[in-house]
């Protein structure tokens, strides 16, 4: 990775791993939120990971989703899989941190 000290680059790299090496993506996202606890996109991605069949963990999913929504409120009750949820998340990702 060319920009290891840049949070957004680390996040985007971790996103690129989701679905191909999700355990590495989860580890990278966990490191991001440890160093930058207010970086909402990583919390949202962790919630997605913990909602998946292979990495399902209801308590972690709930905690990450609640943290994401607290940092980046969007349309209430919308999941990340809905179009409105994706738009709200994209708007949050675009916000300066």
C-alpha positions in Angstrom: 0.0 0.0 0.0 1.5 3.4 -1.0 -0.1 5.5 1.7 -0.1 3.4 4.9 -0.5 6.4 7.2 -3.5 7.8 5.5 -6.7 6.6 7.1 -8.9 6.8 3.9 -6.3 4.8 1.9 -6.2 2.1 4.6 -9.9 2.0 4.7 -10.3 1.7 0.9 -7.6 -1.0 0.8 -9.5 -2.9 3.6 -12.8 -2.5 1.6 -11.1 -4.0 -1.4 -10.3 -7.1 0.6 -14.0 -7.7 1.6 -15.3 -10.8 -0.1 -11.9 -12.0 -1.1 -10.0 -11.9 2.2 -12.6 -10.8 4.7 -10.7 -11.8 7.8 -7.9 -9.5 6.7 -10.4 -6.8 6.0 -11.9 -7.2 9.4 -8.5 -7.0 11.0 -7.5 -3.9 9.1 -10.9 -2.2 9.9 -10.4 -3.1 13.6 -7.0 -1.5 13.5 -8.4 1.6 11.8 -11.1 2.1 14.5 -8.6 1.5 17.3 -6.4 4.3 15.9 -9.3 6.5 14.7 -12.4 5.7 16.8 -14.5 8.4 15.1 -13.9 7.1 11.5 -17.5 6.1 10.7 -16.9 4.2 7.5 -14.8 1.6 9.2 -17.5 1.0 11.8 -20.0 0.6 9.0 -17.8 -1.9 7.2 -17.3 -3.9 10.4 -21.1 -4.0 10.8 -21.4 -5.4 7.3 -18.7 -8.0 8.0 -20.3 -9.1 11.3 -23.7 -9.3 9.5 -22.4 -11.7 6.9 -23.0 -15.4 7.1 -19.3 -16.4 7.5 -18.5 -13.8 10.1 -21.8 -13.4 11.8 -21.6 -11.9 15.3 -24.8 -10.3 16.3 -23.4 -8.3 19.3 -20.5 -7.0 17.3 -22.7 -6.1 14.4 -25.0 -4.2 16.6 -22.2 -2.3 18.4 -20.6 -1.3 15.1 -23.8 -0.3 13.5 -24.8 1.8 16.5 -21.4 3.5 16.5 -21.6 4.1 12.7 -25.1 5.6 13.0 -24.0 7.8 16.0 -21.1 9.2 14.0 -22.9 9.4 10.7 -26.6 9.6 11.0 -28.6 8.9 7.9 -32.1 7.8 7.1 -33.2 5.9 10.3 -33.5 2.2 10.2 -32.1 1.7 6.8 -29.7 -1.2 6.3 -26.5 -0.8 4.3 -27.9 -3.1 1.7 -30.6 -0.7 0.7 -30.0 2.0 -1.9 -30.8 4.8 0.6 -28.5 3.2 3.2 -25.7 3.1 0.6 -26.3 6.7 -0.3 -26.2 7.7 3.4 -23.0 5.8 3.8 -21.4 7.3 0.7 -22.3 10.8 2.0 -20.7 10.0 5.3 -17.5 8.6 3.7 -17.3 11.9 1.7 -17.3 14.0 4.9 -13.9 15.3 6.0 -12.7 13.6 9.1 
